[in-house]
Amino acid sequence: MANTLYICDLCGREVSNVTEHHLIPKQLGGRKMNTATLCATCHKQIHALYTNKYLSTRLYTIDLLKNDVKIKRYLKFISNYPGDYDICIKKSKDIRRQA
């Protein structure tokens, strides 16, 4: 049986598992709205950098995410690692302060 590989909508890397990212967070009304298929690392990074409110008002499409300065920096970094490489993601100081 062959292993199925997926492509992350954000970083474009091949990965063995993907997650569903609600482009408008569920808690802000996005439960039945558009989603993106992301690797776990990208999904964690998005939520480590931004609040759900910010995501719902400023970064609610893949194109907006890809063109964000912080995400661009992350994508440049992550491109050096294979898809299933485990990378520790830490919340930004701004997000930690709001928690």
C-alpha positions in Angstrom: 0.0 0.0 0.0 1.5 3.4 -1.1 1.6 6.3 1.4 -0.6 9.2 0.3 1.2 12.5 0.1 -0.6 15.9 0.3 0.5 19.3 -0.7 0.2 22.1 1.9 -1.7 25.1 0.4 0.6 27.5 2.2 4.2 26.2 2.0 3.7 23.9 -1.0 5.7 21.0 0.7 4.7 17.4 0.4 3.5 16.0 3.7 1.9 12.8 4.9 -0.9 14.5 6.9 -2.8 17.8 6.6 -5.1 19.8 8.7 -8.1 21.9 7.8 -7.6 25.7 8.5 -10.8 27.7 8.6 -9.8 31.0 6.8 -12.4 32.7 8.9 -12.0 31.1 12.3 -14.9 28.9 13.4 -15.5 30.9 16.6 -15.9 34.0 14.5 -18.5 32.5 12.2 -16.4 30.6 9.7 -17.6 27.1 10.5 -19.2 26.6 7.1 -16.9 29.0 5.1 -13.8 28.4 3.0 -10.9 26.3 4.4 -7.4 25.6 3.4 -5.4 22.4 3.6 -2.3 23.0 5.6 0.5 20.9 7.0 0.5 20.9 10.8 3.6 23.2 11.0 2.1 25.9 8.9 -1.2 25.7 10.8 0.6 26.0 14.1 2.7 28.9 12.8 -0.3 30.9 11.6 -2.0 30.6 15.0 1.3 31.3 16.8 1.6 34.6 15.0 -1.9 36.0 14.9 -5.2 36.1 16.9 -8.3 34.7 15.4 -9.8 38.2 15.2 -6.8 39.4 13.1 -7.0 36.3 10.9 -10.7 36.9 10.2 -10.3 40.6 9.3 -6.9 40.7 7.6 -5.6 37.3 6.6 -8.8 35.4 5.4 -7.4 34.0 2.1 -4.4 31.9 1.2 -3.1 34.8 -1.0 -3.4 37.3 1.9 -1.5 34.8 4.1 1.2 34.2 1.5 1.7 38.0 1.1 1.9 38.8 4.8 5.4 39.9 5.9 5.7 37.5 8.9 4.3 34.6 6.9 6.7 35.3 4.0 9.6 35.2 6.4 8.3 31.9 7.8 7.8 30.4 4.4 11.4 31.3 3.4 12.6 29.5 6.6 10.4 26.4 6.2 11.4 25.9 2.6 14.7 24.5 3.8 13.1 21.6 5.6 11.3 18.5 4.3 7.6 18.3 4.7 7.3 16.0 7.6 10.3 17.5 9.6 9.1 18.3 13.1 9.8 22.0 13.9 9.0 23.5 17.3 6.6 26.4 16.9 6.5 29.0 19.6 3.8 31.6 20.1 4.8 35.2 19.3 5.2 37.6 22.3 2.1 39.5 21.1 0.0 36.3 21.2 1.4 35.2 24.6 0.6 38.6 26.1 -3.1 38.2 25.0 -3.5 34.7 26.4 
